[in-house]
Amino acid sequence: MELGSTILTENALIERLKESIIAYDEEEARKVAEEIVAADIDPLRVIKEGISAGANVVSDKFESEEYYLPELMLAGEAMQAASDILMGGMSREKKEEMEVRTVGTAITATVFGDIHDIGKNILSMLLTVNGFKVIDLGRGIDSMEIVQRAREYKADIIALSALMTTTMPSQKEVIDILEAMEIRDEFIVMVGGGSTSLLWADEIGADGWAEIAPKAVELAKELIEKRRRG
């Protein structure tokens, strides 16, 4: 296959993946991701130009109230399915390349008592493709463990997700532990999740809040840059 034809094929596949995410079509997203892996297209490019670009469109549609929470969650499932396939097919060299381009280190976790992790997973993926080293602790993580891991990895950012109102206090608990240990200033703490708000973030003393993952990535970059400027 000629170079020009190959590039056109790659572009078409990436565009199909992007459109499948915008259309919150998980089945199509899986299918296209598998075709992309088979075609040996650079996964970092695919995540950035396909998944991340699709996520930004979904974000805009959510903000303009063209999409609501159900569409947002379905799009998230499509993103998660595609990224799992792409990451699974990624070579060791590409994974090492991602780790080298570090903007900062972020700990991500769904807080204790909460089993919902789609939003957190998408955030972890988008942070990674945007140059962050990400340590994804998973879901239902104890507050003290989050703090211990943040110290262990010398994290710049602790990003806490809570979908349920009953688990929101665990976000505050992490901040309370940091303050009690007199290490609060060592970390940027971001909160998010369907049950949270900017008012809640301000109330518990978080450094930032974002309603959806693409906005959280932009905020993370801003907060890192602000801290490094002093």
Backbone bond lengths (Angstrom), bond angles and torsions (degrees), N, CA, C in turn:
res aa  C-N    CA-C-N  psi(-1)  N-CA   C-N-CA  omega(-1)  CA-C   N-CA-C  phi
1 M - - - 1.470 - - 1.526 109.58 -
2 E 1.325 116.48 133.77 1.453 120.98 -179.70 1.520 110.92 -69.16
3 L 1.353 115.19 154.95 1.461 120.95 -176.82 1.521 111.70 -56.40
4 G 1.339 116.79 -47.09 1.462 119.98 -178.51 1.508 112.20 -59.77
5 S 1.331 115.88 -41.21 1.463 121.14 179.15 1.522 110.98 -66.82
6 T 1.340 115.84 -38.74 1.471 120.55 178.55 1.524 110.96 -62.62
7 I 1.316 116.34 -44.66 1.468 120.80 -179.99 1.522 110.70 -62.53
8 L 1.341 116.08 -41.70 1.468 120.08 178.59 1.521 110.73 -62.49
9 T 1.336 116.48 -41.28 1.464 120.77 178.66 1.524 110.81 -64.11
10 E 1.331 116.50 -44.78 1.463 120.59 178.56 1.523 110.82 -60.81
11 N 1.316 116.10 -46.84 1.468 120.29 -179.78 1.521 111.31 -60.70
12 A 1.341 116.02 -40.09 1.464 120.53 -179.03 1.523 110.93 -65.29
13 L 1.327 116.83 -41.58 1.464 120.48 179.42 1.528 111.09 -65.86
14 I 1.320 116.30 -43.26 1.466 119.99 179.25 1.526 110.55 -63.52
15 E 1.325 116.72 -40.14 1.465 120.54 178.36 1.530 110.87 -65.82
16 R 1.333 116.70 -39.03 1.472 119.76 176.88 1.525 111.04 -62.41
17 L 1.321 116.35 -40.09 1.463 119.72 178.77 1.522 110.21 -64.13
18 K 1.313 116.12 -45.88 1.466 120.87 177.77 1.527 110.80 -56.57
19 E 1.329 116.97 -47.35 1.465 121.30 -178.08 1.526 111.67 -66.76
20 S 1.330 117.50 -33.70 1.469 120.04 178.57 1.522 111.11 -65.82
21 I 1.327 116.25 -33.72 1.466 120.61 177.88 1.521 110.08 -71.83
22 I 1.323 116.17 -43.66 1.470 120.00 178.38 1.527 110.31 -61.24
23 A 1.341 115.93 -35.87 1.472 120.97 179.94 1.530 111.70 -85.85
24 Y 1.337 116.98 5.27 1.472 125.56 -175.62 1.532 111.93 42.39
25 D 1.349 114.51 50.69 1.463 122.62 -179.23 1.530 108.73 -106.30
26 E 1.325 116.11 92.32 1.465 120.54 -175.57 1.525 111.95 -63.23
27 E 1.323 117.52 -40.86 1.466 120.81 -178.69 1.530 111.04 -61.01
28 E 1.330 116.46 -45.09 1.458 120.65 178.65 1.529 110.79 -66.24
29 A 1.335 116.61 -39.66 1.467 120.35 179.46 1.528 111.00 -60.51
30 R 1.326 116.25 -42.85 1.470 120.36 177.25 1.535 111.07 -61.71
31 K 1.329 114.61 -47.03 1.466 120.44 -177.59 1.527 111.28 -59.93
32 V 1.328 116.03 -47.43 1.465 120.03 -178.47 1.527 110.77 -66.86
33 A 1.333 116.93 -40.53 1.469 120.15 179.02 1.523 110.91 -59.78
34 E 1.320 116.80 -40.19 1.465 120.65 178.43 1.531 110.81 -65.60
35 E 1.335 116.67 -39.31 1.468 120.73 176.92 1.532 110.57 -64.37
36 I 1.317 116.11 -37.83 1.467 121.00 179.90 1.526 110.94 -66.00
37 V 1.331 116.64 -43.05 1.468 120.41 177.48 1.525 110.02 -62.42
38 A 1.334 116.48 -43.33 1.471 121.12 179.59 1.528 111.62 -63.32
39 A 1.337 116.11 -32.43 1.469 121.04 -179.93 1.523 112.51 -83.41
40 D 1.344 116.91 -3.31 1.468 122.88 176.87 1.535 112.44 58.03
41 I 1.324 115.56 44.36 1.465 121.17 177.02 1.526 108.65 -85.16
42 D 1.310 117.15 143.20 1.468 123.00 -179.07 1.528 110.13 -52.07
43 P 1.340 118.57 112.52 1.465 120.67 -176.31 1.523 113.95 -63.76
44 L 1.334 116.87 -30.98 1.464 119.05 178.60 1.525 110.55 -65.40
45 R 1.324 115.49 -40.52 1.465 119.81 176.70 1.527 110.44 -64.31
46 V 1.324 116.29 -42.08 1.468 120.67 -178.47 1.525 111.02 -63.38
47 I 1.323 116.15 -43.84 1.463 119.68 -179.42 1.522 110.57 -63.95
48 K 1.334 116.12 -40.45 1.462 119.59 -177.69 1.525 112.08 -73.56
49 E 1.344 116.91 -48.71 1.463 121.00 -173.92 1.526 112.95 -86.77
50 G 1.329 116.58 -20.04 1.454 120.47 -179.83 1.516 112.78 -102.81
51 I 1.331 116.04 -67.83 1.463 120.26 -175.38 1.522 111.81 -69.98
52 S 1.322 117.11 -51.47 1.463 120.22 -177.73 1.528 111.19 -63.64
53 A 1.338 116.53 -41.67 1.465 119.97 178.61 1.524 110.85 -64.16
54 G 1.329 116.51 -40.44 1.461 120.17 176.77 1.514 111.79 -64.49
55 A 1.335 115.58 -40.09 1.465 120.35 178.54 1.522 111.22 -61.62
56 N 1.325 116.84 -37.70 1.468 120.15 179.11 1.522 111.82 -65.52
57 V 1.336 116.84 -38.58 1.470 120.21 177.52 1.526 110.06 -66.34
58 V 1.328 116.35 -43.78 1.467 120.58 177.61 1.525 110.02 -60.00
59 S 1.331 116.19 -41.59 1.462 121.24 177.70 1.521 111.31 -58.71
60 D 1.333 116.30 -45.09 1.467 120.36 179.57 1.529 111.20 -64.09
61 K 1.321 116.68 -40.28 1.467 120.81 179.92 1.530 110.70 -66.66
62 F 1.328 116.20 -34.59 1.464 120.30 177.63 1.526 110.29 -68.26
63 E 1.319 115.99 -43.14 1.466 120.16 -179.93 1.526 112.00 -64.90
64 S 1.336 116.78 -34.45 1.468 120.80 -179.51 1.525 112.13 -86.06
65 E 1.341 116.23 2.78 1.467 123.86 179.11 1.527 112.95 64.57
66 E 1.328 115.99 24.05 1.463 120.43 169.66 1.526 109.03 -78.69
67 Y 1.344 115.42 -33.90 1.455 122.26 173.41 1.526 108.31 -113.00
68 Y 1.341 114.93 151.13 1.457 121.29 175.77 1.529 108.63 -121.59
69 L 1.325 116.64 -173.30 1.464 120.38 -173.13 1.533 113.38 -56.26
70 P 1.344 120.23 -42.14 1.475 118.78 179.32 1.530 112.81 -59.06
71 E 1.341 116.80 -44.32 1.462 120.04 178.36 1.530 111.08 -64.84
72 L 1.322 115.34 -38.56 1.464 120.59 179.21 1.528 110.80 -61.56
73 M 1.319 116.33 -43.54 1.463 120.60 -178.94 1.533 111.41 -69.05
74 L 1.339 116.67 -38.77 1.463 119.97 178.07 1.529 110.87 -65.93
75 A 1.334 116.42 -40.45 1.466 120.09 176.18 1.525 109.88 -63.14
76 G 1.324 116.35 -38.03 1.456 120.96 177.41 1.516 112.16 -62.25
77 E 1.320 116.61 -39.37 1.460 120.31 178.14 1.527 111.02 -66.00
78 A 1.340 116.24 -37.88 1.471 120.20 177.01 1.524 110.46 -64.98
79 M 1.333 117.01 -42.77 1.465 121.58 177.84 1.522 111.10 -61.88
80 Q 1.321 115.72 -44.72 1.459 120.72 -178.57 1.522 110.93 -62.48
81 A 1.330 116.27 -45.07 1.463 120.73 -179.05 1.525 110.92 -61.20
82 A 1.332 115.87 -45.49 1.466 120.10 -179.02 1.525 111.49 -66.44
83 S 1.329 117.08 -43.61 1.468 119.79 -177.16 1.522 111.22 -67.05
84 D 1.339 117.85 -34.71 1.464 120.55 177.30 1.530 110.50 -60.81
85 I 1.338 115.74 -43.03 1.465 120.46 179.72 1.525 110.57 -66.47
86 L 1.325 116.58 -44.46 1.467 120.78 -178.86 1.524 111.82 -65.42
87 M 1.337 116.69 -44.28 1.461 120.03 -179.38 1.525 110.72 -67.69
88 G 1.338 115.69 -35.48 1.460 119.88 178.47 1.518 112.42 -64.61
89 G 1.333 116.30 -30.25 1.457 120.53 179.82 1.515 113.99 -93.13
90 M 1.326 116.90 4.57 1.463 120.62 -176.03 1.529 111.17 -80.15
91 S 1.309 115.99 136.39 1.462 120.74 179.45 1.527 110.84 -71.35
92 R 1.329 115.39 161.16 1.466 120.43 177.28 1.524 110.60 -60.47
93 E 1.335 116.12 -37.12 1.464 120.47 -179.44 1.523 111.45 -62.03
94 K 1.332 116.71 -42.32 1.462 120.62 179.55 1.525 110.96 -66.47
95 K 1.331 116.22 -39.64 1.461 119.67 178.65 1.529 110.17 -63.99
96 E 1.321 116.42 -40.03 1.467 120.02 178.07 1.523 110.83 -67.04
97 E 1.326 116.47 -36.70 1.468 121.19 177.73 1.523 110.48 -61.71
98 M 1.337 116.39 -39.75 1.461 120.57 179.20 1.522 110.97 -64.43
99 E 1.331 116.78 -37.21 1.461 120.61 -177.94 1.525 112.09 -71.26
100 V 1.344 116.29 -29.75 1.466 120.16 -178.43 1.523 111.37 -70.29
101 R 1.352 117.65 -37.82 1.465 121.68 -174.51 1.530 109.83 -82.26
102 T 1.298 117.81 68.56 1.451 119.89 -170.88 1.524 113.31 -96.81
103 V 1.322 115.45 117.10 1.467 122.39 172.34 1.519 109.31 -77.72
104 G 1.318 114.75 -36.24 1.455 122.18 -178.99 1.515 108.23 -179.78
105 T 1.316 116.42 174.73 1.461 121.37 179.94 1.518 109.57 -109.73
106 A 1.331 115.78 129.80 1.463 120.76 -178.23 1.523 110.81 -124.70
107 I 1.318 115.05 131.80 1.462 122.10 169.81 1.525 106.71 -94.44
108 T 1.329 117.82 127.15 1.464 120.60 175.15 1.521 108.79 -118.23
109 A 1.333 115.86 142.72 1.462 119.67 -179.43 1.520 110.76 -160.18
110 T 1.323 115.44 143.87 1.457 121.01 165.53 1.521 105.87 -89.51
111 V 1.320 116.75 129.82 1.462 121.07 -168.33 1.526 113.04 -70.47
112 F 1.319 114.53 169.04 1.465 122.94 -176.28 1.528 111.16 -55.11
113 G 1.326 115.59 133.67 1.460 121.17 177.09 1.510 114.63 90.00
114 D 1.334 117.07 -8.44 1.467 120.81 -176.33 1.531 109.18 -111.62
115 I 1.327 115.97 127.99 1.468 120.17 -176.22 1.528 112.80 -103.31
116 H 1.326 117.63 1.22 1.462 121.34 -176.26 1.530 109.97 -87.58
117 D 1.320 116.41 125.18 1.467 117.42 -174.16 1.525 115.46 -135.24
118 I 1.324 118.52 8.82 1.467 119.26 -178.63 1.527 110.69 -61.69
119 G 1.328 116.45 -49.45 1.462 120.10 -179.81 1.512 112.41 -60.70
120 K 1.320 115.87 -42.10 1.470 120.65 179.08 1.521 110.85 -65.32
121 N 1.316 116.91 -40.16 1.465 120.78 179.20 1.525 111.56 -64.07
122 I 1.322 115.97 -41.66 1.468 120.10 178.92 1.525 109.92 -65.27
123 L 1.333 116.20 -42.67 1.463 119.76 177.76 1.523 110.58 -59.51
124 S 1.321 117.10 -45.17 1.468 120.89 179.96 1.522 110.75 -58.36
125 M 1.320 116.19 -44.01 1.460 120.96 -179.34 1.524 111.56 -65.87
126 L 1.336 116.67 -44.63 1.464 120.32 -178.77 1.530 111.56 -68.36
127 L 1.320 117.23 -37.19 1.466 120.17 175.61 1.530 110.16 -62.38
128 T 1.319 116.07 -42.37 1.464 120.91 -179.25 1.521 111.44 -60.64
129 V 1.330 116.49 -48.12 1.463 119.59 -177.09 1.526 111.43 -70.52
130 N 1.339 116.64 -17.69 1.459 120.75 177.18 1.524 112.43 -94.92
131 G 1.324 116.75 15.27 1.457 120.53 169.90 1.514 116.54 97.51
132 F 1.333 118.42 5.65 1.458 120.99 177.84 1.528 110.31 -88.00
133 K 1.324 116.01 145.78 1.461 120.60 165.76 1.524 105.91 -84.85
134 V 1.323 116.95 122.18 1.462 121.11 -173.54 1.521 110.51 -115.88
135 I 1.318 115.70 129.68 1.458 122.27 171.26 1.517 106.37 -110.86
136 D 1.323 115.63 102.83 1.465 122.03 -178.22 1.525 108.07 -90.36
137 L 1.322 116.17 110.78 1.464 120.57 -176.06 1.522 112.98 -80.10
138 G 1.337 116.69 -17.08 1.457 118.92 -179.60 1.516 112.23 104.55
139 R 1.328 116.31 -152.38 1.468 120.89 -175.39 1.525 110.91 -121.58
140 G 1.331 115.01 155.80 1.457 120.35 179.26 1.519 112.90 66.01
141 I 1.330 117.01 37.29 1.469 121.04 -172.83 1.532 111.41 -90.12
142 D 1.305 115.39 132.32 1.467 122.21 178.76 1.530 110.81 -60.84
143 S 1.319 115.59 141.16 1.468 121.13 -175.08 1.525 112.81 -59.23
144 M 1.321 117.14 -43.34 1.462 119.76 -179.97 1.524 111.45 -65.35
145 E 1.326 116.69 -36.46 1.469 119.15 177.82 1.527 110.73 -63.78
146 I 1.323 116.93 -38.90 1.467 120.60 177.98 1.525 109.95 -59.38
147 V 1.326 115.87 -45.86 1.466 120.73 -179.79 1.529 110.51 -63.97
148 Q 1.321 116.36 -44.93 1.466 120.16 -179.35 1.523 111.60 -61.33
149 R 1.331 116.04 -41.86 1.470 120.08 179.29 1.530 111.21 -67.12
150 A 1.315 116.14 -38.39 1.465 119.98 178.65 1.527 110.49 -61.44
151 R 1.319 116.27 -40.20 1.466 120.25 177.87 1.531 110.89 -69.94
152 E 1.319 115.78 -42.14 1.467 120.97 -178.65 1.529 111.55 -59.32
153 Y 1.339 115.61 -42.92 1.471 120.19 -176.70 1.529 112.86 -92.99
154 K 1.351 115.69 3.36 1.471 120.09 -178.21 1.533 110.60 50.44
155 A 1.323 114.74 50.68 1.468 121.48 -176.09 1.522 111.50 -67.83
156 D 1.312 114.98 147.06 1.464 121.00 170.88 1.525 110.12 -85.80
157 I 1.331 115.40 -37.53 1.463 121.83 -174.00 1.519 110.64 -126.24
158 I 1.330 115.69 138.54 1.461 122.67 168.14 1.525 106.07 -114.47
159 A 1.329 116.89 115.80 1.468 121.42 -178.52 1.524 108.83 -110.67
160 L 1.335 115.63 118.17 1.460 122.35 -172.35 1.520 111.23 -113.81
161 S 1.326 116.50 126.22 1.463 121.50 179.93 1.522 110.76 -109.63
162 A 1.341 115.86 138.71 1.468 122.03 174.80 1.524 108.15 -145.51
163 L 1.312 116.49 116.88 1.462 119.55 179.64 1.522 111.34 -87.30
164 M 1.333 116.48 -33.13 1.468 120.68 -174.37 1.528 111.41 -97.62
165 T 1.317 115.83 144.73 1.472 120.21 178.30 1.528 111.00 -62.29
166 T 1.327 116.61 -30.73 1.465 120.05 -178.40 1.526 112.82 -70.50
167 T 1.333 117.14 -17.62 1.471 119.28 -179.07 1.526 112.80 -104.21
168 M 1.323 117.01 -4.98 1.466 120.11 177.90 1.528 113.32 -54.72
169 P 1.353 118.80 -39.88 1.471 118.72 -179.31 1.529 113.93 -57.37
170 S 1.323 116.93 -23.74 1.468 119.00 178.39 1.522 111.58 -67.42
171 Q 1.325 117.64 -28.57 1.464 120.10 174.46 1.525 109.60 -64.38
172 K 1.319 115.65 -44.27 1.470 120.31 177.74 1.527 110.58 -64.05
173 E 1.333 116.26 -37.93 1.459 120.08 -178.04 1.528 111.36 -61.03
174 V 1.318 117.38 -39.20 1.468 120.27 177.97 1.525 110.25 -60.12
175 I 1.330 116.28 -45.41 1.468 120.67 179.24 1.524 110.60 -64.86
176 D 1.321 116.50 -40.34 1.468 120.56 178.44 1.529 111.14 -61.10
177 I 1.325 116.67 -40.67 1.469 120.64 179.03 1.528 110.55 -65.08
178 L 1.323 116.13 -43.21 1.471 120.19 178.00 1.522 111.06 -59.40
179 E 1.318 115.90 -41.74 1.468 120.15 179.77 1.521 110.96 -68.29
180 A 1.334 116.86 -41.91 1.464 120.57 -179.77 1.527 111.41 -63.90
181 M 1.323 116.01 -32.77 1.467 120.94 179.28 1.533 112.10 -86.12
182 E 1.337 115.55 -0.90 1.468 122.90 179.78 1.531 112.10 59.40
183 I 1.333 115.15 40.14 1.474 120.05 178.21 1.538 110.63 -128.60
184 R 1.331 116.37 15.92 1.465 119.58 -176.45 1.527 112.13 -56.92
185 D 1.330 116.92 -39.10 1.466 120.51 -175.49 1.528 113.62 -72.25
186 E 1.326 116.42 -8.46 1.464 119.46 -179.41 1.528 112.65 -78.10
187 F 1.333 116.88 -14.56 1.460 120.06 -172.11 1.527 112.64 -132.12
188 I 1.314 115.36 145.32 1.461 122.19 167.27 1.523 105.99 -89.12
189 V 1.314 117.15 121.77 1.467 120.77 -179.85 1.523 109.53 -108.13
190 M 1.327 115.29 121.00 1.457 121.65 177.24 1.521 109.06 -114.74
191 V 1.325 116.41 142.26 1.460 120.48 177.39 1.524 109.70 -124.90
192 G 1.322 114.61 155.68 1.452 120.39 178.83 1.514 109.81 -167.74
193 G 1.329 115.10 -178.60 1.460 120.40 -177.59 1.515 110.23 121.80
194 G 1.319 115.68 156.67 1.458 121.47 -173.00 1.511 116.04 -57.27
195 S 1.323 117.67 -26.10 1.464 120.43 -177.21 1.522 112.73 -89.75
196 T 1.322 117.50 -8.17 1.465 121.10 -171.02 1.524 112.44 -96.55
197 S 1.320 115.00 171.63 1.472 121.05 -179.74 1.526 108.83 -155.86
198 L 1.325 115.66 169.30 1.460 120.12 176.06 1.525 110.19 -63.24
199 L 1.318 116.64 -37.14 1.467 121.01 178.15 1.524 110.43 -60.63
200 W 1.331 116.45 -43.88 1.461 121.01 178.49 1.530 110.63 -63.06
201 A 1.318 116.71 -44.04 1.466 120.53 179.53 1.524 111.03 -59.43
202 D 1.318 116.30 -43.23 1.468 120.48 178.37 1.524 110.91 -64.96
203 E 1.320 115.52 -40.04 1.473 120.98 -177.20 1.522 112.06 -62.69
204 I 1.332 117.08 -38.83 1.466 119.81 -176.39 1.532 112.91 -93.82
205 G 1.326 116.72 -1.72 1.458 119.89 176.97 1.514 114.94 82.77
206 A 1.341 116.62 25.89 1.467 119.84 175.38 1.524 109.46 -73.34
207 D 1.318 116.25 159.01 1.463 120.71 -179.92 1.517 112.70 -85.26
208 G 1.328 116.21 -19.70 1.455 118.43 -178.65 1.509 112.20 -167.10
209 W 1.329 115.00 159.89 1.467 122.42 177.98 1.515 108.70 -143.55
210 A 1.306 116.25 143.79 1.463 121.11 174.03 1.519 108.42 -141.54
211 E 1.319 114.92 142.41 1.460 120.05 -177.16 1.522 112.01 -75.59
212 I 1.330 116.18 -33.73 1.457 120.69 -177.90 1.526 110.22 -137.81
213 A 1.345 114.98 159.92 1.462 121.11 -171.22 1.531 115.12 -58.17
214 P 1.335 120.39 -45.45 1.476 118.05 -179.54 1.527 113.10 -58.32
215 K 1.325 116.53 -37.59 1.464 120.09 177.94 1.525 110.79 -69.66
216 A 1.331 116.05 -33.86 1.468 120.06 178.70 1.526 111.13 -64.75
217 V 1.328 116.71 -36.41 1.468 120.40 178.53 1.524 110.53 -64.13
218 E 1.318 116.35 -46.15 1.467 120.10 179.04 1.523 110.84 -61.95
219 L 1.340 115.82 -41.36 1.460 120.26 178.67 1.528 110.67 -64.08
220 A 1.321 116.67 -41.77 1.468 120.38 179.27 1.526 110.85 -58.96
221 K 1.315 116.54 -43.59 1.470 120.47 177.86 1.526 111.04 -61.44
222 E 1.330 115.78 -44.41 1.467 120.29 -179.04 1.524 111.30 -62.83
223 L 1.335 116.21 -44.17 1.463 120.39 -177.78 1.531 111.63 -67.33
224 I 1.337 116.50 -38.51 1.472 120.52 176.42 1.524 110.32 -62.80
225 E 1.326 115.92 -46.78 1.469 120.43 -178.82 1.527 110.68 -63.20
226 K 1.316 115.96 -42.36 1.469 120.54 179.74 1.524 110.94 -61.63
227 R 1.331 116.46 -43.77 1.464 119.94 -179.68 1.526 111.07 -64.57
228 R 1.308 116.99 -40.22 1.463 120.02 -177.29 1.520 112.44 -73.08
229 R 1.320 115.87 -24.59 1.470 119.24 174.31 1.519 110.86 -74.38
230 G 1.335 115.58 -19.25 1.459 120.16 -179.83 1.487 112.10 85.14
